[in-house]
């Protein structure tokens, strides 16, 4: 019988969540591209939102 470590039990939901998030991001970016009629504008908007969220996370990070 295979023994499952506690680290694996913690990482499996994380891996599943990342997979779901990547699928959702692809679907959202596809719809955004159709709405903006330009893949470059959709990419700019996507990266802009991601950069703003990352900047907020870094700003509130405990040092």
C-alpha positions, 0 to 999 in steps of 0.5 A: 500500500502506498503511503501519502505524506502530509506534504503531498496532501497539502500540495494536491489541493494547491495544484488543483487550484492552480490548474483551475485558475489557469483554465479560468484565466484562459477563458477570461482572456478569450472573452476579453480579447473578443470584447476589446477586438484586439489580443494586444489590448486584452494582454495589456489589460490582463497584465495591468490588472495582475501588476496592480494586484501584485503591487497591492500584495507587496505593499501590504506584505509583512517584512 
